[in-house]
Amino acid sequence: MLAAMPDSAPSPLSVGGTSPRDGGDACPGTLRLHRADDGALARVRIPGGVLSADRADALLAVAGRFGDGELHLTSRGNVQLRGLDAECGGGPAELLGAAGLLPSAAHERARNIVASPLAGLDGSPSVGGWLSELDSLVCGSAAAAALSGRFLFALDSGRGDVDALGADVTLIAEDGDCLVRVGAADEVFRLPSADGPRAALLAAELFLRAARDSGVWRVKDLPDDVRTALVRAVGATAGPVVHRPRPRTAKAPAPGPVTAPGTSTPATTTATVTTTVTAISVGVPLGRLAPAQWRLLTETARRYGNELRLTPWRGIVIPGPFGPPGSSTQPTQPTQSGRSGQSGRAAEALDALAAAGLITGPDSPWTGVGACIGHPGCAKSLSDVRAEAGAAVGPAGRLPVYWSGCERRCGHPHGEWIDVVVTPEGHRISHVRGEHRDPRTVVRNDPAALASAVSEARA
């Protein structure tokens, strides 16, 4: 059980105001926009990536009324609106607030929570209860308003997917309990599941105290001795220590149908299947959604489970159900696109989304391809990396690839990936494995050679 964990006082800033660290934290939000070369940018926090169809409609309305109409997914499952008029004032925030997407003005940039997108859908436990409670606790904590827009909570269903993203505080579901990880520490603390969200908030508040002298924004940036003391302080309020190294590779949901464990079918009835399709998963090329694509995704969600889950890999999961109650036993028949499976409705939905340009299967050449906004949207970018990524697209590779227009590598993935960075000398290609980087190759002003080098690196 948790010890010494008093209730957090309601935030005096919950109805407005600014974070005490506004002067140093440049992360954009919906109340403070970032000026980019293509207009102002707003970043809308979507805790856990979970959106109702109505809230998705509200985001599209704001993008169309104030911005360029497109919606951009981020590596934390949030949404960026670009091309905003710098003089749009409080219009976007007013509409987003009316839709329930801005519950606390003081905490809008502190609500950085990623969650396993397949939790409760693939046989792993749901983390929805943790998500709702943690978001409420963060918005109710006066101290949490000082968290940087870079600070990150992760709620992992036990799959290890978001545990691998390097969050500052991670809750992991295991055997009905909760494991709490602070930063990248190999030691986690076991707690009753119900105590997880309060433990996560306490860890964040203790971090703020530990960072008071250094002014750092993330747990990983604390001096070693201070970080060790922080982990011990969290452990002193928690349960037993468990040795569990953080996963090194963050695995995105595969595009296509999502299934829950089903009953094996006897060999004599191989023409039927009993696996239940609980959701569908799609990827978004370069994380960029046109209004028609967003509208189709929203309409699909409204037709089935009325929910969209934006993933940290710039994809979207739409929970069902996509078949009859319980396990489906429909004949295995191919759809128009050649898909076969037990849920005709899931296949039809995926066919429609594929026709709209979304990634619905692992063989898409866009699978695993990512890029920053690049030129002309970003003044720091040395090239139009999105156009270059598109020109270099080929057969699906084993490893993901991320194109960056400068050394900042905004939005890059975690774990193992191919890093393509534009430099004054050319495109630098390297194989990243966590903190390690293989020898680099530089390709100068040769699009064909660049495409070939990237394809070879991903193989």
Protein Blocks (a to p, Z undefined) as FASTA:
>chain_A
ZZhiacddddfklngcjdfklmmmmcdcfklccddfkbccdddddehhiacfklmmmmmm
mmmmmmnopacddfkopacdehiafklmjmlmmmmmmnopambfklmmmmcccddfkgok
nopacfklmmmmmmmmmmmpmklmmpcfkbccdddehlommmmnopabdcddeehiacdd
ehjbfbdcdddfklmmmmmmmmmmmmmmmmmmnopabfklpcfklmmmmmmmmmmmmccd
ddddddfbdcdddedddddddddddfklmmbcfbdcfbdcdddehhiacfklmmmmmmmm
mmmnopacddfkopacddddfbdehjdfbdcdddfkopacjblklmmmmmmmmmnopafb
fkbmkgopacdebjakbmkbgbdfklmmmmmgccddfbdcdddfbfnogoiaehjddddd
ddfkbccddddehjaccdddddehifklmmmmmmmmmZZ
